[in-house]
């Protein structure tokens, strides 16, 4: 099993969520996060540009069976990309075990 964590633009969340549902990834968690990255957001007020270093993003945490890893990553890449600095990052890590709390069962079938 793999844990896929993605940090994406908030404006792309609906497209990413739809893309994930289309490939059969129907369960994941997400949070609104603030971070610092290479993108520099600025605000213009009365013709004066003010730079801010805090960037608002959405953080997704998805656990999938190994056979869904590539499809999940491709769905996020295709839906979240704008081609501009600040599109985000995807991190992949290995998950040793998963347990369903309600029944106590464990393993990949708990993700279905």
Secondary structure by P-SEA (a helix, b strand, c coil): cbbbbbbbbccaaaaaaaaaaaacccccccccccccccbbbbbbcccbbbbbcbbbbbbbbbbbcccaaaaaaaaaaaacccccccccbbbbbbbccccccccccccccccc
